[in-house]
Amino acid sequence: MSKKLSLVPAQLGDEWDGLVDRSPQGTLFSESIYIQASGVRHDLFYVMQGEEKKAGVCLVVSDDGNSCVLNDLVIYGGILFDLDLNRAVVKRRHDEFQISEFVIEELCSRYSSIQLTLSPQYFDMRPFLWYAYHDPDPSNRFHLDLRYTSYVNISSLAQCGEDFENAQCFFDMETVRRYSVREAARKEGSVKNGGSADRLIGFYQTLMINQGEEQSVGKLNSMRSIIEALSSKHRGRIYEVMNKDGEVIYAIFYGWDSKRAYYLYGAGHPDKSEPWQGTYAHWEAFKDIAINVGIHEVDMEGVNSPQRGWFKLGFGGNMSAYYQVVRNPRRYENGM
């Protein structure tokens, strides 16, 4: 890149959201509506080459502003390239490398510790691996944690008419998931599009308590705010599963951007459940998102724990790697 790069503070709003939308690394989690609703403290920057934007940088920061931190509710962020996609791949790859090197140097000079979760569309990790490559102090280098999510192609649901069991994504699911969809119909289960944020949060709160992972009031309020903000702008939807008696026994929430939908939250009734409820919730959500929203890819948002990971992979998606990068970590409690 012939001209010198600079890092310029950015603000939430239409200009920022335009970059997020254009960037292959841009996701719902970096958009203004999501960041504002989550209530996280954040820093945003544009990477400029002269007067031209080349990337954005989206960071969650500590209360004192001195560290980049992870947050359970902001899944992806970091560097978002905004380059000409018609440019030759080899040249674009070189530009991305130089931008990453520049951003890493800037972040290391501005923040005492850095923790980022990069999107699955951020592929070249060499700038992080090579930073302080020969430094004998390992705390000065970046350490990479490999993570996985699952992308499910649901486009066939918009092409199969009413015979959804002939959709390719139905065949792609493992046998037990297909059985659960059919069992839900036999047991007269149903799914309602739209529902109560308070009910979903209540289910989730009880689930976490029962698992010994009680959540803070701040996190629960942020979840509620995200659900309400995205729902009000038609950028997300609750799906409630009901048994044959019309009782809500399970609820999930999906949000979406222009690229894909993301599974965000889900939990069941603490005292009433059916073995098919989770599968049926996602299956009906897939149908609604593909047909009525027009989104054809779903990010199941992490398959990194044994129980939840195998359940999500049962929907037949393709695993995609992403990374959390950490430099000079220190313990930080963000009240979430």
Secondary structure, 3 states (H helix, E strand, C coil): CCCCEEEEECCCCHHHHHHHHHCCCCCHHHCHHHHHHHCCCEEEEEEEECCEEEEEEEEEECCCCCEECCECCECCEEEEECCCCCCCHHHHHHHHHHHHHHHHHHHHHHCCEEEEEECCCCCCCHHHHHCCCCCCCHHHCEEEEEEEEEEEECHHHHCCCCCHHHCHHHHHCCHHHHHHHHHHHHCCCEEEECCCHHHHHHHHHHHHHHCCCCCCHHHHHHHHHHHHHHHHCCCEEEEEEECCCCCEEEEEEEEECCCCEEEEEEEECCCCCCCCHHHHHHHHHHHHHHHHHCCCEEECCCCCCHHHHHHHHCCCCEEEEEEEEEECCCCCCCCC
